[in-house]
Amino acid sequence: MPYEVLTIPCLADNYTFLLHDKTTGVTALIDAPEATPVIEALNAKGWTLDMVLLTHHHWDHVEGLPDLLAHYTPIVVGAAKDADRLPKLDIALNEGDTLEVGSLKGRVIDVSGHTINHIAYAFEGAVFTGDSLFALGCGRVFEGTMDMMHESLQKLAVLPPDTMVYSGHEYTLGNAKFGLTIEPDNAALQVRVKDVERLRAAGIPTVPSLLSLELATNPFLRASDAAAFARIRTEKDNF
């Protein structure tokens, strides 16, 4: 791949990601939960911060931005339709718009559900999903509807199966335990649960994950229709 992605744990269970274009040296951050781990990672790599791509307005995805802006002068990118709830944007984008991170070309996908006007950023081989699609899970539906969230996940499901999914939280172990209540006989899920348990016991992130593995094991992607999705999401809310 012509890029490198660095996964950075933040706060209690958030992840942020540095997307570094090897051709031009341009580096973008996806969401900004807190500044210090990002600054440390940038210094360790010898990179600077050129762009910040925001997925949605929740505090744990934006509150590190002011401190980052005190150290760097990145271009801040986010959803045009959510500009009134996001930090000040330099570039405001809508679904289907493209953006460039150096020589890398990305596409904006509206994945409303967790919040209205939540967006994901899809590049060749990678999608940054914020709090929409998680490893073995999906975001709680706070502002949108169940139908809306189901539709958003279906947009992500049709990306190339070798796409790596970079999601915003380490929720995978809890998601795995819930998944087994939905599909206890899913052999691929059984194997994955053991893998997740091993990784977390060693303190290793389970993010990113491969989309083809999500399609085989994630109950929210495997729901037969919007009604089935709504039932599963409601069960997870009470799990």
N, C-alpha and C positions, 0 to 999 in steps of 0.2 A: 504494500500500500504506500502511496506517496505522502502519507501522514502518520503521525504518532498520536495516540490518545493516552493521557495520563489520568488515572482514576484517583481522586483525592477525597478521603473521608473528612467530613465536617460535622460540627455540632454533635448531637447524640447518635444520629443514624442517617444523616444526609450524605450524598455524594455530589461532588462537582467534578467537572472534567475539563482538562486542557486539550484542545485540538490544535496540533502543531503541523503546519504545512511544511514538509521537508524541502520543497522546491524554493519557496520564497522566504521561509522563516517566520511567516505570520502566525500568530498564536491567538486563539479565541478561547474564552472561558464560557462554559455553558452553566448558567445560573451562578449565584454568588451567595451561598449560605453564610460564609464568614471569610475574612480576608487573610488572616495569618497563615493558615495552611497553604493557601494559594501562593502567597508571596514567597514562602519557603520553597515551594515546588518550583516556582519560576526561577528563583535564585540558584537552586541546585542544578537546574537544566541550562542556565545561562540564557533563558528566554525573556522577552518582555511581553507585556499584555497589550495586544492590539485591538481586541474586540471582546465584548461580553454579549452573549446571546441568551436572552431571558425567555423562559418557557411560560411563566405565569406569575401573578402578583403576590403570592403568599410570602409572608415574612421570611420563612426559612429558605427562600430561594433568591431573596434580594437584599437582605439586611447587611451583607458584607460589602455591598457596592460602594457606599460612601468612603470607606477606608481604602478600597482599591483605587478609587478615583483620586485619592490624596497622594498615591504613589505613581500612578500611571495615567495616561490619557487615551483610554480605549474608546472605540466607537461602540455605543450601546444600542443594541438591536432588540426589538420586541414586537408584539402584536399591535397593529394599528388600532384595532377595535378595542384594545384594552389599555390604550395609552394614558387614559385618565387615572388608572390604578397602578401603573408601573412607574418606576423612576423615569426621569426625563430621557426620551429616546432620541438618538441621532438618526436612526433608520427605523421606520415603522413599516411592517410587512403584513400582507394578507395571505390567506391560503393560496397556494399555487405560485407565489412569488419565489424567485430565486435569490440567493445571496452568494457572495464570494468570500471565502476565507483564504486569502492569497490566491493560489491557483485552484483551490478546491471549490466546487460548485455544489451548493446545497439547495434544498427545496423545503418550503414551509408547508406543513400539514396542520389544519385545524383539528385539534383533538379535544374539543370541548366536552365537558362532563364533570370532571373533578372541579374545574372552574369553567365559566363561560369565557371563550376566547383564549383558552390554553392552546399553545402551539407546540409542535415538535419540529425538529430540524433533521432532515434526511440527507445524508451524503452517500456516496458510493461505498457500500459496505458497512455503514454505521447510521444509526438513528438515535437521536437524543430525545427521550420521551418525557422528561420531567416526572410529573405525577400522574401520567395517563397509564401507560403500560409498564408494569413492574415485572421483575423476574418472578414467575409463578403467580402473578397477581395483577391487580389494576387499582387505580386510585379510587378512594371513596367518592361517591357522587354527592358533592356538596351543593353546587350551583345549578348544574344541568339536570337532565332527565336520564333515566335508565336507557331509553331509546337512543338518546344522544351519545351516551358513553359507549353503547354497543356499536353504534355506527363509527365512532372514532377508532375503536379497537379494530374494526374490520378494515379501515384504511391502512392501519399498520400491518395487519395480517397479510396483505397482498404485496408487501415489499419482498424483494428477493430473499429466499430462505436462508442464505448465508450472511444476512445482515446481522451485525452485532447491535444489541439493544442496550443502550446506556441510560439507565433509569435513575431516579433521583433519591432513592432510599434503600437501605439494607433491611428489607422486610421479608427476605426470601424464606427464612426458616419457618416463620409463622405462616406464610403463604403455603409452604410445602405441607405443613400439618393439616391445614384446611383442605388443600387439594386432595389429600388422601380420603377425606370424608365424602368427597364428590365422586372420585374415581378410584376406589380402593383396589380395583383389579388392573389398573393401568400399569403395565410392567415398566414402561419407560419412566413413569413418575416414581415408582418404587425405587428404581436405580438412582434417579436424580435426588430424591430425598436423602438417601445415604450420602451422596456426594456433597450436598449442601451441609449436612450435619458435620461431615469431615472438615470441610472448608471453614465453617464457622468456629469449630472447636480449635482450629489453628489460627483463628483471627484473620483469615483471608477473605477478601470481598467476594461475593457471589455475583457481582456486577462488573462487567457487562455479561450478558447471556446471549446465546445464539437464537435467532428468531425461529429456526427450524425446531429447536428444542422447546421453545415456548409453544409452538403449534402442536407439539406432541404431548405436552404436559400441563400447560396452563389452562385451568378450567374456564377462565373468562374468555379465552380465545376459542375454546372448544365448545362453547354453548351453541346449541343447535339454532337458536333464533333469539330475538330480542327479549321475548318473554322468559325463556330459559336463563338468559343472562341476568335479567332482573331478579329472578328467584335466587340464583347463586350469589349475586352481589348482596342481596338482603340477608342471606344466611351468613355471609362473611361479616357483615356489619354486626351480627349478634354472636359471632364465634368467640 
